[in-house]
């Protein structure tokens, strides 16, 4: 097991007040999982579902959010898939921040922690993987073999390219 340092900067403290209940809801859904196999599946399913929603045309998204009513003229229709994919690491970080776990102890947990915006989460996952060659091998196997996780990683690639390009 590898210790997880608390994030230096909270996603919740820096997020808009209106977004906090949504982030709390995501964290609550994930924390309901009995183990990290279930939690990993929940994280992947939630975020891939949100990605699919934001992949819809803006008018359809707006109609779904207003229970089928057509969007008003001039309604805010921004925030497409590219924007959403850039915030996925923030959502993962918020979920993990609320779980407030103290250690990394499984490949599923490490794989999700690698996707967080928080460098402390990433460092804990990497340290766990390096602590034992079998740990790193099991995470790489999971990355290759889990279709949902691979899809999530592909969608987050935009964020990582942007961060590395700075």
Secondary structure as UniProt FT lines:
FT   STRAND          2..3
FT   HELIX           11..14
FT   HELIX           17..31
FT   HELIX           36..55
FT   HELIX           58..65
FT   TURN            66..68
FT   TURN            73..74
FT   HELIX           81..99
FT   STRAND          103..104
FT   HELIX           107..113
FT   TURN            114..115
FT   HELIX           119..131
FT   HELIX           133..145
FT   HELIX           147..165
//
